[in-house]
Amino acid sequence: MLIRKAHFKDLPAINEIYNHAILNLTATFDEEIRKFEERQEWFETHHDPRYPLVVAEDNGEVVGWGSISPFRPRAAYRFSGETSIYVRNDKYGHGIGTLLLQELIILAKENKLHALLGIIVDDNQSSIKLHCKFGFQKVGYLKEVGFKFGRWLDIIIMQKML
Ligand SMILES: CC(C)(COP(=O)(O)OP(=O)(O)OC[C@H]1O[C@@H](n2cnc3c(N)ncnc32)[C@H](O)[C@@H]1OP(=O)(O)O)[C@@H](O)C(=O)NCCC(=O)NCCS
C-alpha cells in the first residue's frame, strides 16, 4: 500500500469513492453527486501545502483518499484544519484509513497547523474509532443538524491538538 500526494489523474477515482458515499452513507452530508468539474476546482484548493490531499494506492489503483481542508474560511482559523477520509467500500477495515490519517497528521505537523478537527456523524463507529486511535478527543456534540435518508443526524466534533 502506497500513501502519496494526490495527482490530477487520481481525481476520477477520488470522485467515484466520494460519490458512492454521498449516495449510500450519512458519513457525508452532501446529497447530490459531485461533477468532475467541481472536483477539479476542489483539487486546486489543495495546492496549498497546509491543506494536503493524499491517496492510498494498491496495485496501481486508488483505494482511498484523505484530505485536510480549512476548518472555516475566516482568516483567524488558518491554523485549524478539518480531516476527511474516504476508503473504497470494498476495502473498509483493512487499515487503509489508519494509514491515511497517520500521513495527514504528519503533514499537518510539518505545515504548522495547530488543531485538527473531525466532524463525524454520531453513528459512524469506524470513523470515531479511527480518530480516537490517533488521540482525537470528543469535544462537542451537535444535535439534529443534518437530515438525510429521512432521518435527523447528530454530529460529534473530535479534536486533536498538534
Ligand atoms: C471510516 C473509514 C475512513 C475508516 O477507514 P478503514 O480503512 O475502514 O479503517 P481501518 O481499517 O484503518 O480501522 C480503523 C479503526 O476503526 C475500527 N473499525 C473499522 N471498521 C469498523 C466498524 N465497521 N465498526 C467499528 N470499528 C471499526 C478498526 O477496528 C480500527 O481500529 P483498531 O486498529 O484499533 O482495530 C472507512 O471505513 C470509510 O471510508 N468509511 C466510509 C466513509 C467515512 O465514514 N468516512 C469518514 C467520514 S468522517
The ligand as a Gaussian input file, in Angstrom:
#p B3LYP/6-31G(d) Opt

LIG

0 1
 C      -14.155000       5.466000       8.278000
 C      -13.099000       4.905000       7.345000
 C      -12.303000       6.050000       6.719000
 C      -12.136000       4.042000       8.187000
 O      -11.157000       3.518000       7.344000
 P      -10.855000       1.939000       7.365000
 O       -9.726000       1.681000       6.444000
 O      -12.126000       1.209000       7.120000
 O      -10.423000       1.770000       8.894000
 P       -9.212000       0.949000       9.494000
 O       -9.225000      -0.446000       8.924000
 O       -7.956000       1.732000       9.372000
 O       -9.670000       0.859000      11.015000
 C       -9.610000       1.972000      11.881000
 C      -10.167000       1.570000      13.228000
 O      -11.581000       1.506000      13.152000
 C      -12.059000       0.232000      13.536000
 N      -13.126000      -0.156000      12.630000
 C      -13.040000      -0.372000      11.311000
 N      -14.256000      -0.686000      10.830000
 C      -15.108000      -0.651000      11.878000
 C      -16.506000      -0.870000      12.023000
 N      -17.261000      -1.200000      10.983000
 N      -17.059000      -0.715000      13.248000
 C      -16.300000      -0.389000      14.331000
 N      -14.963000      -0.159000      14.236000
 C      -14.394000      -0.298000      13.037000
 C      -10.892000      -0.695000      13.377000
 O      -11.017000      -1.767000      14.304000
 C       -9.698000       0.177000      13.622000
 O       -9.333000       0.225000      14.964000
 P       -8.170000      -0.782000      15.501000
 O       -6.974000      -0.540000      14.639000
 O       -7.986000      -0.306000      16.900000
 O       -8.713000      -2.147000      15.349000
 C      -13.701000       3.990000       6.230000
 O      -14.384000       2.920000       6.834000
 C      -14.623000       4.733000       5.306000
 O      -14.171000       5.282000       4.311000
 N      -15.925000       4.748000       5.622000
 C      -16.910000       5.430000       4.797000
 C      -16.660000       6.928000       4.726000
 C      -16.479000       7.549000       6.074000
 O      -17.198000       7.234000       7.020000
 N      -15.520000       8.476000       6.170000
 C      -15.274000       9.230000       7.363000
 C      -16.078000      10.485000       7.356000
 S      -15.910000      11.364000       8.898000

